């Protein structure tokens, strides 16, 4: 899950910037959940597409560059662990994913 989000972030950065950008990974805990945030300063996702990114076979990548399964599979894995994934994105500024996993199963 984390690797998929980081690879997507790197792809978004390369699509938006010639000289690289920033991918940030941070963790916190509130005692009940472990929160992992993965953020990039890439191209961002348009608001009309954010609602679809967890659907199987939906991709924002160019034809032939992605299967559209990575985020659908990631969400399924997180759901199976009783967690959640949230996304905030601003076109031209970047995207932040927040995964929250329960500390106690």
Helices and strands as residue ranges (DSSP letters): H 2-16, E 23-29, E 33-40, H 47-50, H 70-80, E 84-90, E 94-102
